[in-house]
């Protein structure tokens, strides 16, 4: 073999096979676990083997050409057809509509014919069909050759129709563009086969020039991979999503040690809330976090769980979503944390306003009624006292001292009653200067009269003093006893209201 002949062979066969091999590894390394990657890798390598076979066929004596052609090139070609069908069917998502008994086995039905060809062919009878012309060894262009070329074009048409059918069933614009592109690749390949396979290029081009469709296939697959993110590496996609996520995204190992955090985790959170990242790894007694960890360790996902973290200087709310995943037999925990402190505080404020009096902080009318009715349902026999109080001459306080002082008097009143009731009941403001309370402490208060005396005593001992203004707050009280004097809120309220106005009228008559 002369140097010039070797250069011909290098350019025609070694170089294309090298390109094909390198492209096949680009494809498989993108994601070796996906079927599409594996099939494309196999197809491209089969084309590379064909080119290496052609190089070997030309390097050896002409008498060896039929053996290499029959046992290497033709068999690789048949395998390319089978794997190509499977590849395009997979890309077109044909498994969604094909029976599991057909997919993907139907694409490998020609396999027995491959075996039959290996066992029955006699290459020695085909030696006369090969002629060396210059550096090239050409095969005879007989009817069998042309039938083979046309058959390869016809066999490619089902791949085109599978891709067109897939366009109707996918929903992503990206997938639609990809399938359209690949369908044009199939049609273009058929055109290239016809242009390079039917005319006689002996003396002009290397033998079987239509084989260069393999290089075109590899180039277009690589192009589609880059343009449409087709056959993309899941790790690359994951890393992109991980880094672009505007929420703090954390990955813990199976020992709950933080392995990775995206940039948002450090941009969104104040420095002292970064302590949160270490909480999962620490041995803590936080019941909520322990429950979250247990759920994830059991393989259950967590969704939109609000976790309240308190530090020395800050109270922070996180909304957590998490999932366990296994990669390379290693367990990791993926956690997305959103700082929802502002929203949570706003929600808490709205909830507070819905149930509390904005001025005094005690329960509003609706909330007090709800609490009282719940107590009645939960405690059908336990004694409790229901009290109603009204400030005497409150209008005069507003008229003389102004509404600011009047508001402070109401706050002072709520504070005294709340301290008296403590944990044994609840206090509410019905409106204006009218307050209501319920007490279930039978050890401190043995009857309603004792409770009323205690309230009056508390106000006498805690006069109102604000900005050098001294006011002796006087009030009228009425109490009723549950369940002796009433078993519903309305009954208890009505009786307490009557007794309160009786006390107010009695005191007024006494003054007069």
C-alpha positions as CSV (number, residue, x, y, z in Angstrom):
1,X,0.0,0.0,0.0
2,X,1.5,3.3,-1.1
3,X,1.4,6.5,1.0
4,X,-1.0,8.1,-1.4
5,X,-3.3,5.1,-1.2
6,X,-3.2,5.1,2.6
7,X,-4.1,8.9,2.5
8,X,-7.1,8.1,0.3
9,X,-8.2,5.4,2.8
10,X,-7.6,7.6,5.8
11,X,-9.7,10.4,4.4
12,X,-12.4,8.1,3.1
13,X,-12.7,5.6,6.0
14,X,-10.4,6.2,9.0
15,X,-11.4,9.8,9.5
16,X,-15.2,9.3,9.2
17,X,-15.0,6.3,11.6
18,X,-13.1,8.4,14.1
19,X,-15.7,11.2,13.8
20,X,-18.5,8.7,14.3
21,X,-16.8,7.1,17.3
22,X,-16.2,10.5,19.0
23,X,-19.8,11.6,18.3
24,X,-21.2,8.3,19.7
25,X,-19.4,8.9,23.0
26,X,-20.7,12.5,23.1
27,X,-24.2,11.1,22.8
28,X,-23.8,8.3,25.3
29,X,-22.1,10.5,27.9
30,X,-25.0,12.9,27.9
31,X,-27.1,10.4,29.6
32,X,-26.0,6.7,29.5
33,X,-29.2,5.4,31.2
34,X,-31.7,6.6,28.6
35,X,-32.8,4.3,25.9
36,X,-32.5,6.9,23.2
37,X,-28.9,7.6,24.1
38,X,-28.1,3.9,24.0
39,X,-29.7,3.3,20.7
40,X,-28.1,6.3,19.0
41,X,-24.8,5.2,20.4
42,X,-25.2,1.7,18.9
43,X,-26.3,3.0,15.5
44,X,-23.5,5.5,15.2
45,X,-20.9,2.8,16.2
46,X,-22.4,0.4,13.7
47,X,-21.7,3.0,11.0
48,X,-18.2,3.4,12.4
49,X,-17.7,-0.4,12.1
50,X,-18.9,-0.3,8.5
51,X,-16.3,2.4,7.6
52,X,-13.6,0.4,9.4
53,X,-14.8,-2.7,7.5
54,X,-14.5,-0.8,4.2
55,X,-11.0,0.2,5.2
56,X,-10.1,-3.4,6.0
57,X,-11.7,-4.6,2.8
58,X,-9.5,-2.2,0.7
59,X,-6.4,-3.0,2.7
60,X,-6.7,-6.7,2.1
61,X,-6.6,-8.6,-1.2
62,X,-9.7,-8.2,-3.4
63,X,-10.6,-11.9,-2.9
64,X,-11.4,-11.1,0.8
65,X,-13.9,-8.3,-0.1
66,X,-17.0,-10.6,-0.2
67,X,-16.3,-12.0,3.2
68,X,-16.0,-8.6,4.8
69,X,-19.0,-7.3,2.9
70,X,-21.3,-10.2,3.8
71,X,-20.2,-10.8,7.4
72,X,-19.5,-7.2,8.5
73,X,-21.0,-4.5,6.3
74,X,-24.2,-6.2,5.3
75,X,-24.9,-7.5,8.9
76,X,-24.1,-4.1,10.4
77,X,-26.5,-2.5,7.9
78,X,-29.3,-4.9,8.9
79,X,-28.7,-4.1,12.6
80,X,-28.8,-0.4,11.8
81,X,-32.2,-0.8,10.3
82,X,-33.6,-2.6,13.4
83,X,-32.0,-0.2,15.9
84,X,-33.1,2.9,13.8
85,X,-36.7,1.7,13.9
86,X,-36.5,1.4,17.7
87,X,-34.7,4.7,18.0
88,X,-37.3,6.7,16.0
89,X,-40.2,4.9,17.7
90,X,-38.8,5.7,21.1
91,X,-38.3,9.4,20.2
92,X,-41.9,9.5,18.7
93,X,-43.2,7.9,22.0
94,X,-44.7,5.0,20.1
95,X,-44.6,2.9,23.3
96,X,-47.5,4.9,24.5
97,X,-49.8,3.5,21.8
98,X,-48.2,0.1,21.1
99,X,-48.9,-3.1,22.9
100,X,-46.2,-4.2,25.3
101,X,-46.1,-7.5,23.4
102,X,-45.1,-5.6,20.3
103,X,-42.9,-2.8,21.6
104,X,-40.0,-2.9,21.0
105,X,-39.7,-6.6,19.9
106,X,-41.4,-6.0,16.6
107,X,-38.4,-3.9,15.4
108,X,-36.1,-6.9,15.8
109,X,-38.1,-9.4,13.8
110,X,-35.5,-9.4,11.0
111,X,-33.0,-10.8,13.5
112,X,-33.6,-14.5,12.4
113,X,-32.9,-13.4,8.8
114,X,-29.5,-12.0,9.9
115,X,-28.7,-15.4,11.5
116,X,-29.9,-17.2,8.4
117,X,-27.7,-15.0,6.2
118,X,-24.7,-15.8,8.3
119,X,-25.3,-19.5,8.1
120,X,-26.2,-19.8,4.5
121,X,-24.1,-17.2,2.6
122,X,-21.1,-18.4,0.6
123,X,-18.9,-15.4,0.0
124,X,-16.4,-17.4,-2.1
125,X,-19.1,-17.5,-4.9
126,X,-19.1,-13.7,-5.0
127,X,-15.4,-13.0,-5.5
128,X,-15.9,-12.2,-9.2
129,X,-18.4,-9.4,-8.2
130,X,-15.5,-7.2,-6.9
131,X,-13.1,-5.4,-9.1
132,X,-10.1,-3.2,-8.0
133,X,-10.0,0.1,-9.9
134,X,-7.2,2.3,-8.8
135,X,-7.1,2.4,-5.0
136,X,-10.8,1.4,-4.7
137,X,-12.5,-2.1,-4.8
138,X,-15.9,-1.7,-6.3
139,X,-18.7,-4.1,-6.2
140,X,-20.8,-4.9,-9.3
141,X,-23.9,-2.8,-9.7
142,X,-26.3,-5.6,-10.6
143,X,-30.1,-5.7,-10.0
144,X,-29.6,-7.0,-6.5
145,X,-27.6,-3.9,-5.6
146,X,-30.3,-1.5,-6.9
147,X,-33.0,-3.5,-5.2
148,X,-31.1,-3.2,-1.9
149,X,-30.7,0.6,-2.4
150,X,-34.4,1.1,-3.1
151,X,-35.4,-1.3,-0.3
152,X,-33.4,0.7,2.2
153,X,-35.3,3.9,1.1
154,X,-38.7,2.1,1.4
155,X,-37.8,0.7,4.8
156,X,-36.9,4.2,6.0
157,X,-40.5,5.5,5.3
158,X,-42.1,3.9,8.4
159,X,-39.6,5.9,10.6
160,X,-40.9,9.1,8.9
161,X,-44.5,8.2,9.5
162,X,-43.8,7.3,13.1
163,X,-42.2,10.7,13.7
164,X,-45.2,12.5,12.0
165,X,-47.6,10.5,14.1
166,X,-45.6,11.5,17.2
167,X,-46.0,15.2,16.4
168,X,-49.8,14.8,16.8
169,X,-49.4,13.3,20.3
170,X,-46.7,15.5,22.0
171,X,-47.7,18.7,23.7
172,X,-44.4,20.6,24.0
173,X,-43.4,23.0,21.3
174,X,-39.9,21.8,21.8
175,X,-40.9,18.2,21.2
176,X,-42.9,19.2,18.1
177,X,-39.9,21.1,16.6
178,X,-37.7,18.2,17.4
179,X,-39.9,15.6,15.7
180,X,-40.4,17.8,12.7
181,X,-36.6,18.2,12.4
182,X,-36.0,14.4,12.7
183,X,-38.7,13.7,10.1
184,X,-36.9,15.9,7.7
185,X,-33.7,14.1,8.6
186,X,-35.3,10.8,7.6
187,X,-36.5,12.3,4.3
188,X,-33.2,13.9,3.7
189,X,-31.4,10.6,4.3
190,X,-33.7,8.9,1.7
191,X,-32.8,11.6,-0.8
192,X,-29.0,11.2,-0.1
193,X,-29.3,7.4,-0.5
194,X,-31.0,7.8,-3.8
195,X,-28.5,10.5,-5.1
196,X,-25.4,8.6,-3.9
197,X,-26.7,5.1,-4.4
198,X,-28.3,4.9,-7.8
199,X,-25.8,6.6,-10.1
200,X,-22.6,4.9,-11.1
201,X,-19.8,6.9,-9.4
202,X,-17.0,4.3,-10.0
203,X,-13.7,6.1,-10.6
204,X,-15.1,9.3,-9.1
205,X,-16.1,8.4,-5.5
206,X,-15.2,5.6,-3.1
207,X,-17.4,2.5,-3.3
208,X,-20.9,2.6,-1.8
209,X,-20.9,6.4,-1.2
210,X,-24.4,6.3,0.3
211,X,-22.7,4.9,3.4
212,X,-21.7,8.5,4.3
213,X,-25.3,8.8,5.4
214,X,-24.0,7.5,8.7
215,X,-21.8,10.5,9.2
216,X,-24.8,12.8,8.3
217,X,-26.9,10.9,10.8
218,X,-24.4,11.4,13.6
219,X,-23.9,15.1,12.8
220,X,-27.6,15.8,12.7
221,X,-28.3,13.9,15.9
222,X,-25.5,15.9,17.6
223,X,-27.0,19.1,16.1
224,X,-30.5,18.3,17.3
225,X,-29.1,17.5,20.7
226,X,-27.5,20.9,21.0
227,X,-30.3,22.9,19.3
228,X,-33.3,21.3,20.9
229,X,-31.7,20.0,24.1
230,X,-32.5,16.5,22.7
231,X,-30.9,13.6,24.5
232,X,-29.7,16.1,27.0
233,X,-27.8,15.1,30.1
234,X,-30.2,14.9,33.0
235,X,-27.3,16.0,35.3
236,X,-26.9,19.1,33.2
237,X,-30.6,19.8,33.3
238,X,-30.7,19.2,37.0
239,X,-27.8,21.4,37.6
240,X,-29.4,24.2,35.5
241,X,-32.7,23.9,37.4
242,X,-30.9,23.7,40.7
243,X,-28.9,26.9,40.1
244,X,-31.7,28.9,38.4
245,X,-34.3,28.1,41.1
246,X,-35.2,31.3,42.8
247,X,-36.0,29.4,46.0
248,X,-33.4,28.1,48.4
249,X,-32.7,24.6,47.3
250,X,-30.7,22.3,49.6
251,X,-29.4,18.7,49.2
252,X,-28.6,16.6,52.2
253,X,-26.9,13.2,52.3
254,X,-28.3,10.2,54.1
255,X,-26.7,11.5,57.3
256,X,-28.6,14.8,56.9
257,X,-25.4,16.7,56.3
258,X,-25.8,19.5,53.9
259,X,-24.0,18.6,50.6
260,X,-25.0,21.4,48.4
261,X,-27.0,24.7,48.4
262,X,-27.8,26.9,45.5
263,X,-27.0,30.5,45.3
264,X,-30.6,31.5,46.3
265,X,-30.1,29.8,49.7
266,X,-27.4,32.3,50.6
267,X,-28.9,35.4,48.9
268,X,-32.4,35.2,50.2
269,X,-31.8,34.3,53.9
270,X,-30.3,36.6,56.5
271,X,-27.1,35.4,57.9
272,X,-28.6,34.1,61.2
273,X,-31.2,32.0,59.4
274,X,-28.5,30.0,57.8
275,X,-28.5,28.1,61.1
276,X,-31.5,26.4,59.6
277,X,-29.2,24.5,57.2
278,X,-27.5,22.8,60.1
279,X,-30.7,21.9,61.9
280,X,-31.4,18.7,60.0
281,X,-28.0,17.4,60.7
282,X,-28.0,18.3,64.4
283,X,-29.5,16.1,67.1
284,X,-32.5,18.2,67.9
285,X,-35.8,17.9,69.8
286,X,-37.8,19.9,67.3
287,X,-40.8,17.7,66.8
288,X,-41.9,19.3,63.5
289,X,-38.4,18.9,61.9
290,X,-38.2,15.3,63.3
291,X,-41.5,14.5,61.6
292,X,-40.3,16.0,58.3
293,X,-37.1,14.0,58.4
294,X,-39.1,10.8,59.2
295,X,-41.4,11.4,56.3
296,X,-38.6,11.9,53.9
297,X,-36.6,8.9,55.2
298,X,-39.7,6.7,54.6
299,X,-39.8,7.8,51.0
300,X,-42.7,10.2,51.4
301,X,-42.7,13.7,49.9
302,X,-43.5,16.7,51.9
303,X,-45.4,19.6,50.4
304,X,-45.9,23.2,51.6
305,X,-45.2,22.6,55.2
306,X,-44.7,25.8,57.1
307,X,-41.9,25.6,59.7
308,X,-41.3,28.3,62.3
309,X,-37.7,28.8,63.3
310,X,-36.9,31.0,66.2
311,X,-33.5,32.3,66.9
312,X,-32.3,34.8,69.5
313,X,-32.9,37.8,67.3
314,X,-35.3,36.6,64.6
315,X,-38.4,34.7,64.0
316,X,-38.5,33.2,60.5
317,X,-41.1,31.1,58.7
318,X,-40.1,28.7,55.9
319,X,-42.4,26.8,53.6
320,X,-40.8,23.4,52.9
321,X,-41.1,21.0,50.0
322,X,-39.0,17.9,50.0
323,X,-38.4,14.5,48.4
324,X,-36.0,11.6,48.8
325,X,-34.2,10.5,45.7
326,X,-31.7,7.7,45.0
327,X,-28.8,8.2,42.6
328,X,-26.0,5.8,42.0
329,X,-27.4,3.8,45.0
330,X,-26.8,6.8,47.3
331,X,-29.8,8.3,49.2
332,X,-30.1,12.1,49.2
333,X,-32.8,14.5,50.3
334,X,-33.9,17.4,48.1
335,X,-35.4,20.3,50.0
336,X,-36.8,23.5,48.7
337,X,-37.2,26.3,51.3
338,X,-39.0,29.5,50.7
339,X,-38.8,32.3,53.2
340,X,-42.5,33.1,53.8
341,X,-42.0,35.2,56.9
342,X,-43.6,38.3,55.4
343,X,-46.6,36.5,54.1
344,X,-47.0,34.4,57.2
345,X,-46.9,37.5,59.5
346,X,-49.4,39.2,57.2
347,X,-51.6,36.1,57.4
348,X,-51.2,35.9,61.1
349,X,-52.1,39.5,61.4
350,X,-55.3,39.0,59.3
351,X,-56.2,36.0,61.4
352,X,-55.6,37.9,64.6
353,X,-57.8,40.8,63.4
354,X,-60.5,38.3,62.5
355,X,-60.7,37.1,66.1
356,X,-59.5,39.9,68.2
357,X,-60.5,43.5,69.2
358,X,-57.9,45.7,67.5
359,X,-57.7,48.2,70.4
360,X,-57.5,46.0,73.5
361,X,-56.3,42.7,72.1
362,X,-59.0,40.6,73.7
363,X,-61.4,38.5,71.7
364,X,-64.0,40.3,69.6
365,X,-67.7,39.5,69.8
366,X,-67.7,36.7,67.2
367,X,-64.6,35.0,68.6
368,X,-65.9,35.2,72.2
369,X,-69.2,33.6,71.2
370,X,-67.4,30.9,69.4
371,X,-65.1,30.2,72.4
372,X,-68.0,30.1,74.8
373,X,-70.1,27.8,72.6
374,X,-67.2,25.4,72.3
375,X,-66.7,25.4,76.0
376,X,-70.4,24.5,76.5
377,X,-70.2,21.6,74.0
378,X,-66.9,20.3,75.5
379,X,-68.0,20.7,79.2
380,X,-71.7,19.9,79.6
381,X,-71.5,19.6,83.4
382,X,-68.4,21.6,84.5
383,X,-69.4,24.8,86.4
384,X,-68.4,28.1,84.8
385,X,-69.3,31.8,85.3
386,X,-70.3,34.1,82.5
387,X,-69.7,37.8,83.3
388,X,-70.7,41.1,81.6
389,X,-69.3,44.5,82.6
390,X,-70.0,48.0,81.5
391,X,-68.0,51.1,82.4
392,X,-69.9,53.8,84.3
393,X,-69.8,57.3,82.9
394,X,-67.4,56.4,80.1
395,X,-68.9,59.0,77.8
396,X,-67.9,61.7,80.4
397,X,-64.3,60.4,80.4
398,X,-64.2,60.8,76.6
399,X,-65.8,64.3,76.8
400,X,-63.5,65.6,79.5
401,X,-60.2,63.9,78.8
402,X,-60.5,63.1,75.1
403,X,-60.7,59.9,73.1
404,X,-57.0,59.0,73.5
405,X,-57.5,58.8,77.2
406,X,-60.7,57.0,76.7
407,X,-59.0,54.3,74.6
408,X,-56.3,53.9,77.2
409,X,-59.1,53.4,79.8
410,X,-60.5,50.6,77.7
411,X,-57.0,49.0,77.3
412,X,-56.6,49.3,81.1
413,X,-59.9,47.6,81.7
414,X,-59.2,44.7,79.3
415,X,-55.8,44.2,81.0
416,X,-57.3,44.0,84.5
417,X,-60.0,41.5,83.5
418,X,-57.6,39.4,81.5
419,X,-55.2,39.2,84.5
420,X,-58.1,38.2,86.7
421,X,-59.4,35.5,84.3
422,X,-55.8,34.3,83.5
423,X,-55.7,30.9,82.0
424,X,-59.0,29.7,83.3
425,X,-61.2,31.5,80.8
426,X,-61.4,34.1,78.1
427,X,-62.2,37.8,77.7
428,X,-64.0,39.7,75.0
429,X,-65.0,43.2,74.0
430,X,-68.5,43.4,72.6
431,X,-68.1,47.0,71.6
432,X,-67.9,50.5,73.1
433,X,-67.2,50.1,76.8
434,X,-68.9,46.7,77.2
435,X,-66.7,43.7,78.0
436,X,-67.6,40.1,78.5
437,X,-65.7,37.2,80.2
438,X,-66.0,33.6,81.1
439,X,-64.2,31.8,84.0
440,X,-64.1,28.1,84.9
441,X,-61.8,28.3,87.9
442,X,-64.0,26.9,90.7
443,X,-61.2,26.9,93.2
444,X,-60.8,30.7,93.2
445,X,-64.4,31.5,92.6
446,X,-67.0,29.5,94.4
447,X,-70.0,31.5,93.2
448,X,-71.0,34.4,90.9
449,X,-71.1,37.0,93.7
450,X,-67.5,36.2,94.8
451,X,-66.4,36.7,91.2
452,X,-68.2,40.0,90.9
453,X,-66.5,41.2,94.2
454,X,-63.1,40.1,92.9
455,X,-63.6,42.2,89.7
456,X,-64.6,45.3,91.7
457,X,-61.7,44.8,94.1
458,X,-59.2,44.5,91.2
459,X,-60.3,47.8,89.7
460,X,-60.2,49.6,93.1
461,X,-56.6,48.4,93.6
462,X,-55.5,49.4,90.1
463,X,-56.7,52.9,89.4
464,X,-56.1,54.3,85.9
465,X,-53.1,56.7,85.8
466,X,-51.9,58.0,82.4
467,X,-49.8,61.1,81.8
468,X,-50.6,62.5,85.2
469,X,-54.3,61.8,84.6
470,X,-55.9,59.9,87.5
471,X,-59.3,58.2,86.9
472,X,-61.1,55.9,89.2
473,X,-62.7,53.4,86.8
474,X,-66.1,52.3,88.0
475,X,-68.1,49.6,86.4
476,X,-71.3,47.6,86.6
477,X,-71.2,43.8,86.5
478,X,-73.6,41.0,85.9
479,X,-72.8,37.3,86.2
480,X,-74.6,34.1,85.4
481,X,-73.7,30.5,86.3
482,X,-73.3,27.6,83.8
483,X,-75.0,25.1,83.6
484,X,-77.3,26.0,86.6
485,X,-78.7,29.2,85.1
486,X,-78.4,28.5,81.5
487,X,-77.0,26.0,79.0
488,X,-76.6,28.2,75.9
489,X,-74.7,31.4,75.2
490,X,-77.8,33.4,74.7
491,X,-79.4,32.3,78.0
492,X,-76.2,33.1,79.9
493,X,-75.7,36.4,78.2
494,X,-79.3,37.6,78.7
495,X,-79.2,36.8,82.4
496,X,-75.8,38.5,82.9
497,X,-77.0,41.5,81.0
498,X,-80.1,41.8,83.2
499,X,-78.1,41.6,86.4
500,X,-75.5,44.1,85.1
501,X,-78.2,46.7,84.4
502,X,-79.8,46.0,87.7
503,X,-76.5,46.7,89.4
504,X,-76.1,49.9,87.4
505,X,-79.6,51.1,88.2
506,X,-79.2,50.2,91.9
507,X,-76.0,52.2,92.1
508,X,-77.5,55.2,90.3
509,X,-80.5,55.2,92.7
510,X,-78.2,54.9,95.6
511,X,-76.2,57.9,94.5
512,X,-79.3,60.0,93.9
